[in-house]
Amino acid sequence: MADEIDYEIIGDDMQIVEIELDPNEAVQAEAGAMAYMGPGIEMQTSMGNEGGGFFGGLKKGLKRALTGESFFITSFVQKGSGKGHVAFAAPYPGKIIPLDLTKFGGSLLCQKDSFLCAARGVEIEVAFTRKLGAGFFGGEGFILQRLTGDGLAFLHIGGTVIRKDLAVGETYRVDTGCVAAFTETVTYDITWSRNFKNALFGGEGVVLATLTGPGTVYMQSLPFSRLADRIFAASAYSHRDEQTGVAGTGILGGLIGGDRSF
């Protein structure tokens, strides 16, 4: 059974979740997610949940490492007397949402970048999409994390959070990066865009995630990959301007940019 933890979400767009722990309670997170911790909190790094023993933890750690995740999971345990506090920060603009896994049948699938932290007792493992096509063409959708248990898990969702409760047979087609999390009752697949020309020249993805109910889906308006692409494009454009001048190339561009004098 997972630890029962209290929490407070602080901030608007660059949020922090501060977890309050009673003595011997713990919360676990991916390596590097911690923002600060108070007195009495001790860090314990392991390969995964202890229930599977050393080789079970090793297998889980290797599986995470092979998919680009951290090999280790870090637990933060309140070893002091009274209340202890530890906080975890969102890595880019968005929202932190608390999810009680008991309300989702004890299991939830999420994007590998979405998981932030969870109460001790929640199992965290890498889950692959069921169909091979999803692995080749799904982008961010290829690697999913499975959270199982009866405790609280905290996800970070980029931009705005959109929740859809799908009825039986109801289907949404979503950009693969915008799928943040969904229940295991949802059927997940990757499909080609019906209009290849629009996908190729219209700026949308050639492949889309198809999510079919019943179940709950959480979507995000700002996937990290999209944010990273924009930053990279702006950086490349800025570098080009530094080389050619704001107004362009040639004498006029050099004069305005201050690269030439007469």
C-alpha positions as CSV (number, residue, x, y, z in Angstrom):
1,M,0.0,0.0,0.0
2,A,1.3,3.4,-1.0
3,D,2.1,6.1,1.6
4,E,-0.6,8.7,2.2
5,I,1.0,12.0,1.6
6,D,-0.1,15.7,1.8
7,Y,1.0,18.2,-0.8
8,E,0.7,21.8,-1.9
9,I,1.1,23.0,-5.5
10,I,2.9,26.4,-5.6
11,G,3.0,28.8,-8.6
12,D,1.1,29.3,-11.8
13,D,3.1,28.3,-15.0
14,M,6.4,27.2,-13.5
15,Q,5.0,25.2,-10.7
16,I,6.5,23.4,-7.7
17,V,4.8,20.6,-5.7
18,E,5.8,20.6,-2.0
19,I,5.2,17.2,-0.4
20,E,4.6,17.0,3.4
21,L,5.8,13.7,4.9
22,D,5.2,12.2,8.3
23,P,8.0,10.2,10.0
24,N,9.1,7.3,7.8
25,E,6.9,8.3,4.9
26,A,8.5,8.7,1.5
27,V,8.0,10.0,-2.0
28,Q,9.9,8.8,-5.1
29,A,11.0,10.8,-8.2
30,E,13.2,10.6,-11.2
31,A,16.8,11.7,-10.6
32,G,17.2,15.4,-10.8
33,A,13.6,16.4,-10.2
34,M,14.1,17.6,-6.6
35,A,14.0,21.4,-6.0
36,Y,14.6,21.6,-2.2
37,M,14.1,19.6,1.0
38,G,13.8,20.5,4.6
39,P,15.6,19.0,7.7
40,G,15.1,15.3,8.4
41,I,14.7,14.3,4.8
42,E,17.1,11.7,3.5
43,M,17.7,10.6,-0.1
44,Q,17.8,6.9,-0.9
45,T,18.7,6.0,-4.5
46,S,17.8,2.6,-5.9
47,M,17.2,0.9,-9.2
48,G,13.5,0.7,-8.6
49,N,10.9,-0.7,-6.3
50,E,12.2,-3.1,-3.8
51,G,9.4,-5.7,-4.3
52,G,11.2,-7.4,-7.1
53,G,14.5,-7.8,-5.3
54,F,17.9,-7.0,-6.7
55,F,17.5,-8.6,-10.1
56,G,14.1,-7.2,-10.5
57,G,15.3,-3.7,-9.8
58,L,18.3,-4.2,-12.0
59,K,16.0,-5.3,-14.9
60,K,13.8,-2.2,-14.4
61,G,16.9,0.1,-14.2
62,L,18.4,-1.3,-17.4
63,K,15.1,-1.0,-19.2
64,R,14.8,2.6,-18.2
65,A,18.4,3.4,-19.2
66,L,18.0,1.8,-22.6
67,T,15.1,4.0,-23.4
68,G,16.9,7.2,-22.3
69,E,15.5,7.4,-18.8
70,S,17.5,7.6,-15.6
71,F,18.8,4.2,-14.4
72,F,17.9,5.1,-10.8
73,I,14.8,6.2,-8.9
74,T,15.4,8.4,-5.9
75,S,13.3,8.1,-2.7
76,F,13.0,11.0,-0.2
77,V,12.3,9.7,3.3
78,Q,11.4,11.7,6.4
79,K,13.8,10.3,9.0
80,G,13.3,13.2,11.5
81,S,10.6,13.8,14.0
82,G,7.5,15.7,13.0
83,K,6.6,16.9,9.5
84,G,9.2,16.9,6.7
85,H,9.0,18.7,3.4
86,V,10.5,18.1,0.0
87,A,9.6,19.9,-3.3
88,F,9.8,19.0,-7.0
89,A,9.9,21.5,-9.8
90,A,8.4,21.5,-13.2
91,P,11.1,21.5,-15.9
92,Y,9.3,23.8,-18.3
93,P,6.1,25.9,-18.4
94,G,3.0,23.9,-17.7
95,K,0.9,22.5,-14.9
96,I,1.5,19.9,-12.2
97,I,-1.5,17.6,-11.7
98,P,-2.0,15.2,-8.8
99,L,-3.7,11.9,-9.8
100,D,-5.0,9.3,-7.3
101,L,-4.4,6.0,-9.1
102,T,-7.3,4.3,-7.3
103,K,-9.6,6.5,-9.3
104,F,-8.1,5.1,-12.5
105,G,-8.3,1.4,-11.8
106,G,-4.9,1.4,-10.2
107,S,-2.9,2.0,-13.4
108,L,-2.0,4.9,-15.7
109,L,0.2,5.2,-18.8
110,C,2.0,8.5,-19.3
111,Q,4.6,10.1,-21.5
112,K,8.2,9.5,-20.3
113,D,8.6,13.3,-19.7
114,S,5.4,13.7,-17.8
115,F,6.1,11.8,-14.6
116,L,7.4,14.0,-11.8
117,C,7.0,12.1,-8.5
118,A,4.8,9.7,-6.6
119,A,4.1,8.3,-3.2
120,R,6.3,5.4,-2.1
121,G,4.5,2.2,-3.0
122,V,3.6,3.3,-6.6
123,E,5.3,1.1,-9.1
124,I,7.1,3.0,-11.9
125,E,8.2,1.1,-15.0
126,V,8.7,1.6,-18.7
127,A,5.9,0.3,-20.9
128,F,6.1,0.0,-24.6
129,T,3.2,0.5,-27.0
130,R,1.6,-2.7,-28.1
131,K,1.9,-2.4,-31.8
132,L,5.2,-2.2,-33.7
133,G,3.9,0.6,-35.9
134,A,3.6,2.8,-32.9
135,G,7.2,2.2,-32.1
136,F,8.5,3.2,-35.6
137,F,6.3,6.2,-36.2
138,G,5.0,7.3,-32.9
139,G,7.6,9.9,-31.9
140,E,7.2,10.6,-28.2
141,G,4.5,8.0,-28.1
142,F,7.0,5.1,-28.4
143,I,8.2,5.2,-24.8
144,L,5.5,5.2,-22.2
145,Q,5.7,4.9,-18.4
146,R,3.3,2.7,-16.5
147,L,2.3,3.9,-13.0
148,T,0.5,1.3,-10.8
149,G,-0.6,1.2,-7.2
150,D,-3.1,2.9,-4.9
151,G,-1.4,6.2,-4.1
152,L,-0.9,9.7,-5.5
153,A,1.2,10.4,-8.6
154,F,2.2,13.8,-9.9
155,L,2.5,14.5,-13.6
156,H,3.9,17.6,-15.3
157,I,1.9,18.6,-18.3
158,G,3.2,21.2,-20.7
159,G,1.1,24.3,-21.4
160,T,-2.6,23.8,-20.7
161,V,-4.2,20.6,-19.4
162,I,-7.0,19.1,-21.4
163,R,-8.9,16.1,-20.0
164,K,-11.2,14.0,-22.1
165,D,-13.4,11.2,-20.7
166,L,-14.0,9.0,-23.7
167,A,-17.1,6.9,-24.1
168,V,-17.0,3.4,-25.5
169,G,-15.8,3.6,-29.1
170,E,-15.3,7.3,-29.0
171,T,-12.0,8.2,-30.8
172,Y,-9.7,11.2,-30.8
173,R,-6.8,11.6,-33.2
174,V,-4.0,13.6,-31.4
175,D,-0.6,14.8,-32.2
176,T,1.7,12.2,-30.6
177,G,3.5,14.8,-28.5
178,C,0.2,16.2,-27.1
179,V,-0.8,12.9,-25.5
180,A,0.3,13.2,-21.8
181,A,-1.4,10.3,-20.1
182,F,-4.3,7.9,-20.3
183,T,-5.9,5.0,-18.5
184,E,-5.1,1.4,-19.7
185,T,-8.7,1.0,-20.8
186,V,-8.0,3.3,-23.7
187,T,-6.9,1.7,-26.9
188,Y,-3.8,3.5,-28.2
189,D,-2.5,3.2,-31.7
190,I,-0.7,5.2,-34.4
191,T,-2.3,6.0,-37.7
192,W,-1.1,7.7,-40.9
193,S,-2.7,11.0,-41.7
194,R,-5.4,10.5,-44.3
195,N,-4.3,13.5,-46.3
196,F,-0.6,13.0,-46.8
197,K,-0.2,16.3,-48.8
198,N,-1.7,18.3,-45.9
199,A,0.5,16.6,-43.4
200,L,3.6,17.1,-45.5
201,F,3.1,20.7,-46.5
202,G,0.6,21.9,-43.9
203,G,3.0,21.6,-40.9
204,E,1.1,18.8,-39.1
205,G,2.4,15.4,-38.3
206,V,2.4,12.6,-40.8
207,V,1.3,10.2,-38.1
208,L,-1.2,10.8,-35.3
209,A,-2.0,9.0,-32.1
210,T,-5.5,7.4,-32.1
211,L,-7.1,7.1,-28.7
212,T,-10.3,5.1,-28.4
213,G,-12.5,4.8,-25.3
214,P,-13.6,3.9,-22.9
215,G,-11.3,5.7,-20.5
216,T,-9.7,9.0,-19.6
217,V,-7.1,10.9,-21.6
218,Y,-5.0,13.9,-20.5
219,M,-3.6,16.1,-23.3
220,Q,-1.1,18.9,-23.2
221,S,-0.9,22.0,-25.4
222,L,2.9,22.4,-25.2
223,P,4.8,19.2,-25.5
224,F,8.5,19.5,-24.7
225,S,9.6,18.5,-28.2
226,R,7.6,21.3,-29.7
227,L,9.1,23.8,-27.2
228,A,12.6,22.5,-27.9
229,D,12.1,22.8,-31.7
230,R,11.1,26.4,-31.4
231,I,14.0,27.3,-29.1
232,F,16.4,25.5,-31.5
233,A,14.9,27.4,-34.5
234,A,15.1,30.7,-32.8
235,S,18.7,30.0,-31.7
236,A,19.7,29.1,-35.3
237,Y,18.0,32.2,-36.7
238,S,19.7,34.4,-34.1
239,H,23.1,32.9,-35.0
240,R,22.4,33.5,-38.7
241,D,21.5,37.2,-37.9
242,E,24.8,37.6,-36.0
243,Q,26.6,36.4,-39.1
244,T,24.7,38.2,-41.8
245,G,23.2,41.3,-40.1
246,V,19.6,41.9,-39.2
247,A,18.7,43.4,-42.5
248,G,20.3,40.6,-44.6
249,T,23.5,40.0,-46.4
250,G,25.6,42.4,-48.4
251,I,26.7,46.0,-47.9
252,L,23.3,47.2,-46.6
253,G,23.0,44.4,-44.2
254,G,26.6,45.0,-43.0
255,L,26.0,48.7,-42.5
256,I,22.8,48.3,-40.5
257,G,24.3,45.4,-38.5
258,G,27.5,47.4,-37.8
259,D,29.8,44.9,-39.5
260,R,31.2,47.3,-42.1
261,S,32.6,50.8,-41.9
262,F,33.9,53.2,-44.6
